[in-house]
Amino acid sequence: MVQPFHLAFPVTDLEATKQFYQRCLGCRIGRESPGAWVDLDLYGHQLSAHLRPKTTGELSNSGQVDGDAVPIPHFGVVLTMDQWQQLATRLQSHEEVQWIMQPKTRFAGEPGEQGTFFIMDPSGNALEFKGFKSSEALFAV
């Protein structure tokens, strides 16, 4: 069993963050300190959104992956292909989701073939969600 990770990240609006992560991504809301931070359960991983009103959400830094510009920094979750498809379908039904990259297959026919997409949260944090048919493909070379 893989242990859950913890990630603390800045947000500009705690209420908008809670609504987005709960409504769009299906996160359970955990502990919180009103006006300061909130914990979110993202597929069993602990995200802590901390209020930082001057966060810019700047996406000018990017890297290249399989011919696509991807935002740096970003964070996300690796899912099974079924979970990934379900989430992609769910997010496509929410008008408030800001897409950076629509769902696509990356490294098609190669080791590490994966589904991927990027979205932006209300504070400008970039999130990537990957789907693999087999967990062995995660670190395939």
N, CA, C and O of each residue as an XYZ file, in Angstrom:
564
protein
N       0.837     -1.186      0.000
C       0.000      0.000      0.000
C       0.883      1.251      0.000
O       1.840      1.345      0.769
N       0.559      2.188     -0.851
C       1.275      3.453     -0.907
C       0.705      4.379      0.154
O      -0.512      4.498      0.296
N       1.583      5.030      0.894
C       1.139      5.970      1.905
C       0.689      7.274      1.249
O       1.247      7.680      0.229
N      -0.309      7.927      1.823
C      -0.765      9.192      1.256
C       0.298     10.284      1.417
O       1.080     10.267      2.367
N       0.313     11.223      0.486
C       1.211     12.359      0.615
C       0.458     13.528      1.226
O      -0.771     13.528      1.290
N       1.217     14.526      1.677
C       0.668     15.772      2.201
C       1.260     16.896      1.377
O       2.464     16.917      1.121
N       0.424     17.828      0.963
C       0.884     18.987      0.212
C       0.172     20.222      0.736
O      -1.058     20.269      0.771
N       0.945     21.224      1.143
C       0.393     22.522      1.517
C       0.614     23.459      0.334
O       1.707     23.508     -0.229
N      -0.424     24.200     -0.038
C      -0.324     25.081     -1.197
C      -1.113     26.360     -0.946
O      -2.052     26.364     -0.152
N      -0.733     27.453     -1.624
C      -1.395     28.737     -1.392
C      -2.665     28.894     -2.221
O      -2.753     28.423     -3.354
N      -3.649     29.571     -1.623
C      -4.887     29.915     -2.324
C      -5.269     31.352     -1.983
O      -4.857     31.886     -0.953
N      -6.054     31.965     -2.851
C      -6.460     33.348     -2.626
C      -7.838     33.482     -1.996
O      -8.188     34.555     -1.505
N      -8.629     32.405     -2.001
C      -9.989     32.452     -1.472
C     -10.328     31.067     -0.930
O     -10.502     30.120     -1.698
N     -10.420     30.951      0.398
C     -10.674     29.634      1.006
C     -12.052     29.087      0.645
O     -12.183     27.893      0.375
N     -13.069     29.921      0.635
C     -14.416     29.428      0.343
C     -14.522     28.935     -1.097
O     -15.092     27.872     -1.344
N     -13.982     29.689     -2.045
C     -13.992     29.258     -3.445
C     -13.194     27.973     -3.612
O     -13.575     27.099     -4.391
N     -12.090     27.854     -2.884
C     -11.266     26.640     -2.925
C     -12.054     25.441     -2.420
O     -12.076     24.394     -3.067
N     -12.702     25.588     -1.267
C     -13.500     24.492     -0.712
C     -14.586     24.064     -1.692
O     -14.780     22.872     -1.926
N     -15.287     25.029     -2.258
C     -16.376     24.701     -3.187
C     -15.850     23.977     -4.424
O     -16.431     22.980     -4.851
N     -14.758     24.469     -5.001
C     -14.196     23.858     -6.207
C     -13.714     22.435     -5.937
O     -14.073     21.511     -6.667
N     -12.911     22.254     -4.905
C     -12.347     20.935     -4.638
C     -13.425     19.942     -4.217
O     -13.336     18.763     -4.557
N     -14.425     20.387     -3.495
C     -15.501     19.486     -3.082
C     -16.446     19.206     -4.243
O     -16.742     18.048     -4.538
N     -16.917     20.252     -4.900
C     -17.940     20.094     -5.947
C     -17.381     19.503     -7.231
O     -17.975     18.582     -7.791
N     -16.260     20.009     -7.703
C     -15.711     19.561     -8.982
C     -14.865     18.298     -8.843
O     -15.004     17.371     -9.641
N     -14.000     18.253     -7.848
C     -13.074     17.123     -7.716
C     -13.560     16.041     -6.753
O     -12.960     14.968     -6.681
N     -14.638     16.307     -6.014
C     -15.194     15.304     -5.110
C     -14.421     15.133     -3.820
O     -14.538     14.096     -3.166
N     -13.631     16.129     -3.437
C     -12.839     16.047     -2.200
C     -13.735     16.161     -0.972
O     -14.731     16.884     -0.957
N     -13.338     15.416      0.054
C     -13.974     15.557      1.366
C     -13.237     16.674      2.094
O     -12.010     16.754      2.037
N     -13.992     17.542      2.783
C     -13.405     18.621      3.566
C     -13.031     18.065      4.929
O     -13.831     17.391      5.578
N     -11.810     18.353      5.357
C     -11.336     17.900      6.660
C     -11.293     19.046      7.649
O     -12.158     19.922      7.650
N     -10.268     19.023      8.494
C     -10.112     20.084      9.488
C      -9.890     21.411      8.787
O      -9.441     21.471      7.642
N     -10.220     22.478      9.512
C      -9.948     23.799      8.960
C      -9.817     24.812     10.078
O     -10.326     24.619     11.182
N      -9.135     25.878      9.774
C      -9.026     27.027     10.648
C      -9.591     28.196      9.844
O      -8.914     28.720      8.960
N     -10.827     28.609     10.140
C     -11.475     29.650      9.346
C     -10.563     30.868      9.140
O      -9.979     31.401     10.083
N     -10.464     31.284      7.881
C      -9.643     32.426      7.526
C      -8.167     32.128      7.416
O      -7.373     33.034      7.163
N      -7.775     30.854      7.604
C      -6.347     30.520      7.562
C      -6.048     29.347      6.622
O      -5.235     29.489      5.708
N      -6.697     28.181      6.831
C      -6.400     27.002      6.029
C      -7.545     25.999      6.107
O      -8.406     26.076      6.983
N      -7.529     25.044      5.155
C      -8.495     23.947      5.138
C      -7.790     22.708      4.586
O      -7.009     22.799      3.639
N      -8.073     21.552      5.186
C      -7.552     20.278      4.686
C      -8.575     19.658      3.742
O      -9.780     19.721      3.987
N      -8.081     19.060      2.660
C      -8.912     18.435      1.639
C      -8.417     17.014      1.399
O      -7.211     16.771      1.345
N      -9.343     16.086      1.256
C      -9.013     14.685      0.976
C      -9.136     14.464     -0.530
O     -10.243     14.369     -1.059
N      -7.996     14.383     -1.217
C      -7.952     14.158     -2.663
C      -7.486     12.728     -2.907
O      -6.286     12.455     -2.891
N      -8.418     11.825     -3.131
C      -8.123     10.406     -3.354
C      -7.252      9.837     -2.230
O      -6.336      9.056     -2.483
N      -7.543     10.231     -0.999
C      -6.817      9.715      0.157
C      -5.557     10.488      0.503
O      -4.878     10.143      1.470
N      -5.227     11.510     -0.247
C      -4.052     12.336      0.025
C      -4.495     13.625      0.693
O      -5.574     14.144      0.409
N      -3.654     14.140      1.586
C      -4.010     15.321      2.354
C      -3.448     16.589      1.715
O      -2.238     16.818      1.693
N      -4.370     17.407      1.194
C      -4.001     18.722      0.692
C      -4.378     19.744      1.751
O      -5.461     19.673      2.331
N      -3.492     20.691      2.002
C      -3.794     21.777      2.936
C      -3.719     23.091      2.175
O      -2.640     23.544      1.792
N      -4.879     23.691      1.965
C      -4.968     24.964      1.250
C      -4.813     26.086      2.264
O      -5.614     26.206      3.191
N      -3.781     26.909      2.088
C      -3.487     28.000      3.010
C      -3.755     29.335      2.339
O      -3.299     29.583      1.223
N      -4.500     30.195      3.031
C      -4.851     31.499      2.486
C      -3.612     32.376      2.345
O      -2.923     32.670      3.322
N      -3.351     32.780      1.124
C      -2.259     33.696      0.792
C      -2.818     34.649     -0.255
O      -2.677     34.390     -1.450
N      -3.454     35.751      0.163
C      -4.169     36.624     -0.774
C      -3.350     37.153     -1.940
O      -3.934     37.537     -2.953
N      -2.035     37.193     -1.848
C      -1.235     37.751     -2.940
C      -0.716     36.712     -3.913
O       0.160     37.020     -4.721
N      -1.232     35.473     -3.862
C      -0.838     34.442     -4.812
C      -1.220     34.902     -6.212
O      -2.324     35.405     -6.424
N      -0.309     34.731     -7.170
C      -0.560     35.251     -8.510
C      -1.129     34.229     -9.471
O      -1.845     34.606    -10.399
N      -0.838     32.944     -9.287
C      -1.309     31.945    -10.242
C      -0.595     32.057    -11.573
O      -1.150     31.684    -12.606
N       0.613     32.558    -11.564
C       1.401     32.774    -12.780
C       1.793     31.443    -13.405
O       2.371     30.588    -12.734
N       1.486     31.264    -14.676
C       1.822     30.033    -15.379
C       2.868     30.274    -16.468
O       2.917     29.537    -17.453
N       3.695     31.292    -16.299
C       4.658     31.604    -17.350
C       5.776     30.576    -17.447
O       6.386     30.424    -18.505
N       6.051     29.871    -16.359
C       7.071     28.826    -16.405
C       6.436     27.545    -16.905
O       5.395     27.124    -16.402
N       7.056     26.927    -17.890
C       6.519     25.669    -18.375
C       7.653     24.765    -18.803
O       8.763     25.206    -19.100
N       7.333     23.483    -18.824
C       8.266     22.476    -19.303
C       7.654     21.784    -20.511
O       6.469     21.953    -20.799
N       8.456     21.014    -21.207
C       7.978     20.270    -22.371
C       7.889     18.790    -22.032
O       8.852     18.198    -21.543
N       6.734     18.196    -22.292
C       6.530     16.770    -22.090
C       5.799     16.234    -23.313
O       4.674     16.648    -23.596
N       6.418     15.336    -24.022
C       5.821     14.706    -25.205
C       5.232     15.743    -26.161
O       4.149     15.548    -26.714
N       5.956     16.843    -26.348
C       5.543     17.873    -27.290
C       4.560     18.898    -26.757
O       4.161     19.798    -27.497
N       4.154     18.795    -25.497
C       3.208     19.739    -24.909
C       3.902     20.616    -23.878
O       4.766     20.147    -23.138
N       3.524     21.892    -23.831
C       3.966     22.778    -22.754
C       3.110     22.466    -21.530
O       1.882     22.494    -21.602
N       3.759     22.170    -20.409
C       3.033     21.875    -19.172
C       3.437     22.893    -18.112
O       4.604     23.277    -18.032
N       2.476     23.331    -17.297
C       2.772     24.343    -16.292
C       3.678     23.799    -15.187
O       3.495     22.682    -14.704
N       4.648     24.607    -14.804
C       5.545     24.288    -13.697
C       5.481     25.467    -12.739
O       5.764     26.589    -13.159
N       5.127     25.274    -11.483
C       4.844     23.997    -10.831
C       3.404     23.544    -11.087
O       2.549     24.316    -11.522
N       3.175     22.264    -10.799
C       1.831     21.704    -10.778
C       1.852     20.501     -9.844
O       2.912     19.978     -9.501
N       0.658     20.074     -9.441
C       0.548     18.856     -8.647
C      -0.715     18.146     -9.074
O      -1.563     18.721     -9.756
N      -0.839     16.891     -8.669
C      -2.017     16.132     -9.042
C      -1.960     14.726     -8.497
O      -1.227     14.436     -7.551
N      -2.739     13.861     -9.105
C      -2.861     12.487     -8.631
C      -2.786     11.531     -9.810
O      -3.281     11.817    -10.900
N      -2.154     10.388     -9.564
C      -2.125      9.294    -10.538
C      -3.304      8.378    -10.201
O      -3.450      7.934     -9.062
N      -4.136      8.102    -11.198
C      -5.345      7.315    -11.012
C      -5.326      6.079    -11.906
O      -4.488      5.956    -12.800
N      -6.261      5.167    -11.652
C      -6.464      4.091    -12.616
C      -7.099      4.729    -13.852
O      -7.622      5.840    -13.777
N      -7.056      4.047    -14.962
C      -7.640      4.607    -16.180
C      -9.143      4.831    -16.017
O      -9.675      5.824    -16.514
N      -9.833      3.921    -15.325
C     -11.271      4.099    -15.094
C     -11.544      5.333    -14.238
O     -12.439      6.117    -14.555
N     -10.781      5.515    -13.154
C     -10.955      6.694    -12.300
C     -10.675      7.971    -13.094
O     -11.395      8.961    -12.971
N      -9.617      7.933    -13.910
C      -9.226      9.091    -14.706
C     -10.352      9.476    -15.672
O     -10.702     10.650    -15.787
N     -10.908      8.491    -16.358
C     -11.985      8.763    -17.308
C     -13.211      9.310    -16.596
O     -13.847     10.242    -17.087
N     -13.552      8.743    -15.443
C     -14.702      9.228    -14.680
C     -14.496     10.675    -14.247
O     -15.420     11.483    -14.336
N     -13.292     11.010    -13.777
C     -13.012     12.380    -13.357
C     -13.050     13.331    -14.547
O     -13.614     14.420    -14.448
N     -12.459     12.936    -15.664
C     -12.468     13.778    -16.861
C     -13.906     14.071    -17.283
O     -14.241     15.215    -17.592
N     -14.748     13.058    -17.298
C     -16.154     13.231    -17.665
C     -16.857     14.145    -16.677
O     -17.624     15.023    -17.072
N     -16.595     13.940    -15.391
C     -17.201     14.780    -14.345
C     -16.807     16.244    -14.528
O     -17.658     17.131    -14.472
N     -15.518     16.494    -14.746
C     -15.047     17.871    -14.869
C     -15.574     18.555    -16.127
O     -15.812     19.763    -16.123
N     -15.760     17.790    -17.205
C     -16.277     18.371    -18.437
C     -17.723     18.847    -18.281
O     -18.208     19.632    -19.096
N     -18.406     18.377    -17.245
C     -19.782     18.813    -17.007
C     -19.857     20.065    -16.122
O     -20.946     20.593    -15.894
N     -18.721     20.538    -15.627
C     -18.687     21.729    -14.774
C     -18.152     22.913    -15.566
O     -16.983     22.936    -15.951
N     -19.012     23.894    -15.807
C     -18.615     25.063    -16.594
C     -17.509     25.873    -15.948
O     -16.742     26.534    -16.649
N     -17.406     25.835    -14.603
C     -16.409     26.656    -13.920
C     -14.991     26.100    -14.006
O     -14.044     26.773    -13.598
N     -14.827     24.893    -14.525
C     -13.491     24.312    -14.639
C     -12.719     25.028    -15.737
O     -13.184     25.150    -16.870
N     -11.529     25.499    -15.376
C     -10.655     26.168    -16.341
C      -9.630     25.148    -16.828
O      -8.751     24.736    -16.072
N      -9.743     24.748    -18.075
C      -8.867     23.739    -18.656
C      -7.565     24.380    -19.124
O      -7.571     25.417    -19.788
N      -6.468     23.757    -18.773
C      -5.158     24.119    -19.324
C      -4.874     23.195    -20.498
O      -4.388     23.634    -21.540
N      -5.179     21.910    -20.323
C      -5.039     20.906    -21.382
C      -6.188     19.919    -21.252
O      -6.374     19.307    -20.200
N      -6.944     19.768    -22.304
C      -8.054     18.814    -22.326
C      -7.517     17.381    -22.225
O      -6.352     17.142    -22.541
N      -8.350     16.424    -21.788
C      -7.911     15.036    -21.685
C      -7.332     14.511    -22.998
O      -7.902     14.714    -24.071
N      -6.197     13.839    -22.892
C      -5.533     13.270    -24.072
C      -4.674     12.094    -23.643
O      -4.427     11.889    -22.454
N      -4.221     11.323    -24.628
C      -3.289     10.223    -24.383
C      -1.886     10.713    -24.701
O      -1.633     11.301    -25.753
N      -0.983     10.455    -23.766
C       0.411     10.842    -23.928
C       1.247      9.559    -24.032
O       0.918      8.539    -23.427
N       2.320      9.630    -24.803
C       3.233      8.494    -25.013
C       2.490      7.279    -25.573
O       2.746      6.149    -25.156
N       1.582      7.504    -26.507
C       0.768      6.435    -27.089
C       1.646      5.331    -27.666
O       2.575      5.593    -28.431
N       1.339      4.094    -27.287
C       2.052      2.928    -27.788
C       3.433      2.732    -27.189
O       4.142      1.805    -27.581
N       3.830      3.568    -26.260
C       5.150      3.470    -25.633
C       5.010      3.023    -24.184
O       3.915      3.067    -23.624
N       6.124      2.590    -23.566
C       6.067      2.338    -22.125
C       5.668      3.641    -21.425
O       6.158      4.713    -21.778
N       4.815      3.548    -20.472
C       4.362      4.746    -19.769
C       3.195      5.448    -20.422
O       2.872      6.578    -20.058
N       2.538      4.785    -21.406
C       1.350      5.396    -22.017
C       0.375      5.780    -20.918
O       0.149      5.022    -19.975
N      -0.204      6.974    -21.054
C      -1.064      7.492    -19.996
C      -2.088      8.468    -20.544
O      -1.878      9.112    -21.572
N      -3.197      8.561    -19.834
C      -4.138      9.637    -20.063
C      -3.713     10.789    -19.180
O      -3.235     10.571    -18.067
N      -3.878     12.007    -19.654
C      -3.502     13.167    -18.847
C      -4.397     14.352    -19.171
O      -4.903     14.474    -20.287
N      -4.585     15.211    -18.200
C      -5.194     16.512    -18.423
C      -4.767     17.448    -17.303
O      -4.387     17.017    -16.214
N      -4.841     18.743    -17.600
C      -4.496     19.786    -16.639
C      -5.673     20.735    -16.493
O      -6.316     21.104    -17.475
N      -5.946     21.126    -15.246
C      -6.932     22.154    -14.955
C      -6.303     23.164    -13.998
O      -5.223     22.935    -13.454
N      -6.993     24.276    -13.805
C      -6.529     25.289    -12.876
C      -7.597     25.481    -11.806
O      -8.786     25.555    -12.117
N      -7.174     25.562    -10.539
C      -8.136     25.822     -9.468
C      -8.446     27.324     -9.401
O      -7.824     28.104    -10.122
N      -9.391     27.745     -8.553
C      -9.777     29.155     -8.523
C      -8.650     30.128     -8.161
O      -8.757     31.322     -8.438
N      -7.569     29.631     -7.543
C      -6.444     30.481     -7.163
C      -5.316     30.453     -8.183
O      -4.282     31.087     -7.976
N      -5.497     29.731     -9.275
C      -4.469     29.671    -10.308
C      -3.459     28.560    -10.123
O      -2.427     28.557    -10.794
N      -3.724     27.606     -9.226
C      -2.842     26.449     -9.064
C      -3.131     25.439    -10.162
O      -4.283     25.071    -10.388
N      -2.088     24.995    -10.838
C      -2.236     24.008    -11.907
C      -2.273     22.606    -11.310
O      -1.465     22.270    -10.444
N      -3.220     21.788    -11.781
C      -3.376     20.412    -11.325
C      -3.330     19.480    -12.530
O      -3.946     19.755    -13.560
N      -2.596     18.377    -12.395
C      -2.561     17.361    -13.449
C      -3.128     16.068    -12.894
O      -2.844     15.685    -11.759
N      -3.927     15.404    -13.705
C      -4.451     14.090    -13.357
C      -4.035     13.137    -14.455
O      -4.267     13.383    -15.639
N      -3.403     12.020    -14.034
C      -2.917     11.007    -14.962
C      -3.676      9.713    -14.732
O      -4.052      9.396    -13.603
N      -3.898      8.972    -15.799
C      -4.516      7.658    -15.701
C      -3.669      6.629    -16.402
O      -3.204      6.855    -17.519
N      -3.463      5.489    -15.749
C      -2.685      4.385    -16.302
C      -3.523      3.115    -16.305
O      -4.311      2.875    -15.390
N      -3.342      2.300    -17.349
C      -4.015      0.999    -17.400
C      -3.416      0.051    -16.384
O      -4.101     -0.837    -15.877
N      -2.122      0.238    -16.079
C      -1.418     -0.620    -15.130
C      -0.489      0.247    -14.288
O       0.191      1.125    -14.818
N      -0.456      0.006    -12.988
C       0.415      0.805    -12.108
C       1.883      0.584    -12.424
O       2.715      1.428    -12.089
N       2.225     -0.538    -13.064
C       3.629     -0.783    -13.442
C       4.121      0.221    -14.485
O       5.326      0.435    -14.619
N       3.200      0.835    -15.220
C       3.585      1.783    -16.261
C       4.018      3.142    -15.720
O       4.589      3.951    -16.452
N       3.747      3.393    -14.433
C       4.046      4.689    -13.842
C       5.524      5.066    -13.994
O       5.836      6.211    -14.323
N       6.415      4.135    -13.763
C       7.852      4.416    -13.836
C       8.522      3.677    -14.995
O       9.734      3.463    -14.981
N       7.733      3.289    -15.994
C       8.263      2.538    -17.133
C       9.265      3.391    -17.921
O       9.099      4.603    -18.063
N      10.300      2.728    -18.424
C      11.301      3.428    -19.251
C      11.392      2.791    -20.609
O      12.176      3.235    -21.448
